[in-house]
Amino acid sequence: WHAYRALRRAKLTPSAHTLNALMKAETRARRPQAALRLFARADAVPARGWVGSPPDGWSLVGAMAAAAAADEPESVSLFFERLLRSSSDEAEDGGNGGDVGGGGGGGGG
């Protein structure tokens, strides 16, 4: 979260790629709960404290990894279901879009 704040102080708007990198860094640093909280902030509607692009499919993959590292199998399943839904929605839309549709991010408390 400190890296995110540094980006905002520099007046940069983080992308979904930024979110994914921050989540991966937190998970690798053995702080998966921090990664899940970050995802929850970005995924909330409206986003709580996240001024940037909405989470994308790769964000859900990162959230699944964090949930697995945090030993939260139920959250892993919820994220996987959302990923499947977003993939089928994207196929129906002809591949347009990319974000996973906000809200309802399980896990990350």
N, C-alpha and C positions, 0 to 999 in steps of 0.2 A: 504494500500500500504506500510505502514511502516513495518508491519509484514512480508510482502513479502521481503522487502529489508533486514530485519534482517536474514531471511532464506538464502538469497543469500550471505550475509557477512559471514555466517557460512558455506558457500560452500555446502549448501543443495539444491537439485533440487526439486522444489515443484511438487506435483502430481495434478491430477484433483481433488482429495479429498481436497487438500490444497486450490485450487481455490474455490471450493464449500464452504468450511468453511469460507474463507475470505469474499466471497460474502454474505453469510448468516449473518456474523457479521456486515458488513456494513449496510445491510438492516434492521437488528434488532436495530441498533444504529440510525435508522431514517436517514440514508445516502444512500438511494437507488441509487441515481445518481452515487455515488462512486462505488457501486457494479456493475452498468452497464458499467462504464468506465473500471473497472478491467476486466470484461468479454470481452469487446471490444478489449482490449490489448491482452488478451490470445487467442482470436478468430481470430485476424488479420493474414493474410498470407503475408509475414512471420510475426510471432508474434512481436508486438511492445513492447519491454521491458519485455516480459514474457518469461523466460527461464525455461520451465517446460513442463509437459505433456499437450496435447491439451485438450480443454473442452470435457466433456462427456455428456451423456444424463441428468445426474443429474445437470450438470452446466446449461443446458437449463432450467431446472425446477427452479433453483435459479435465473436465469435471468428473467424468467417469474414473479417470486415473486417480484423481485426488480422493474420490469417495472410496475407491478400492484401497488406497494407501491408508485411509482413515478407518478401514474395516467397517464400512457402511454398505453392505451388499444391497440393501433395499434401495438406497440412493443410486447405486450403479444401475440397477434395473430401471428405475424411473428415468434416468438420463438416457439410457439405451432406447427406451420406448419413445422418448421425445426425438431422438436422433432418427429413428425409423420413420416416425410421423413426418418430420421435416424433410426427409429424403423423398417420401412419397408425395408430399405437397409440392416439392420442387419439380418432381417429374411431371405432375399434373399441370404445373405452370409453365412447362417447357424449359425448365432449367433457369428461369429468371429468379432473381432474388439471391438469397444466401444467408440471411439471418434466420434464426430458428423461431422467431415469434416470441415475444416477451412473456414474462410472467410464469408463475407456477414452478419456478425452479426449486425442486426438492433438494434436500440436503443443504449443508452450508450454514444453517442456523445462525 
